[in-house]
Amino acid sequence: MTRLKTAIPKSELLAQDHQHCWHPFTQAQTAAPPIPMVRGEREFLFDADGKRYFDGVSSWWVNLHGHAHPVIAEAIAQQARTLEQVMFAGITHAPAVQLAQALVQRAPAPLQHVFYTDNGSTAVEVALKMAAQYWRNQGQLRQRFLAFEGAYHGDTFGAMAAGRSSGFYTPFEDWLFAVDSLPYPHTWQGHGPSADEAESLAWLDQYLLEHGSELVAFIAEPLVQGAAGMRMVRPAYLRAVVERVQAQGIPVIFDEVMTGFGRTGTFFASEQVGVAPDLLCLSKGLTGGFLPMGATLAQPHIYQAFLSDDVGKALLHGHSYTANPLGCAAALASLQLFEEEQTLARIQAQAAVHTEQLARLAQHPRVQRVRQSGTIAAFDLQVNEQNQYGAGAGTWLRERAAQQGVLLRPLGNCIYFIAPYCTANETLIQAYQVVSTLLDELA
Ligand code: PLP
């Protein structure tokens, strides 16, 4: 009988995994066996041997309030017993409507219309399609997109085209549409205004002069480029970029899939930039990290460009699980926790611990380019890469830290923490100590 078994012996689980499961971003032939995780609680995960791990990267940046939070778990269970799923064309339901209202209330005005998707990549995909059709519906065929050099927007085709940065896309390069790259200033090392910013803006001015009338949209991860290696820019610089693009009536898409829901210290990074994007992409923390869901928010002028007697001018896009009631219920419970648990205050407190710990770590000879944006804390390893660490120093550090109960997911040599907001200060401080002690071992 096919029934979920909760207690499979570890060796059997790993053997079955090896035979049937295809893991993301993993070379199965050479990768170490995966850790068989059994349960989660607050900032911790527990494996099949009962070993406890601090989830230092919030399980790919999704978890906000802690694992298995009873309020979110109960909201999902209740919704599952009431209405688990229904198509969202020709039908609506309270969880979707309430969540849309709540998101619009928190998003920078005048973002007013919410389109639900399944994950971060499709939230981006939808934004790109909305921007393209926005022009076409007005009788203009525009073909250029602009994105930051080094960006990461997800792994579907449109998102890959906008991202480009990643070596992951090499096998698909022939199928990706062209996207122009705006130079990313090297102020991401955490310093003040720089010549790089001025150069980037000058490049943009020239580009807009030459190609502004062909441009569909500009897309950016506001304040922090995540997968590119936690590269941070100053809000004032990004504001200058956005103002230049919007001054020409070109839609700006903010991909807040990672930065949304408090990660950078404010509810949305857009708040610090001080501008409202025309389109805003959300996912990851949207459901508190419980269920896969995304959303693309649009300003009224974008939405209105799709209103017509002509069905062909509608956004003919959707997913089977668009506005899934379980995801909406989880997201509403997560927003409720922001109020009940004073999450924004917790975020400030956690950010202060990072600042203190990073300052200490910055003294370490193996640490360079220490940087922080709210609860995103990062630095680069300074090592000689003569390959004495096998796959690389980042991988070495990840494996050693996991042995000591700290889960990390370095991006090359960029080591970062993005912890659940409920993380106790002692847990975080201990994790920094584990990293610091391991760095002592690095040649
Ligand atoms: N956009 C950004 C900024 C991301 O960081 C990610 C994932 O890391 C995505 C989009 C893609 O999201 P997903 O993995 O849910 O498809």
Residues whose N, C-alpha, C, O or C-beta is under 5 A from the ligand:
A	BS01	PLP	N119 G120 S121 Y152 H153 G154 E221 G226 D255 V257 M258 S283
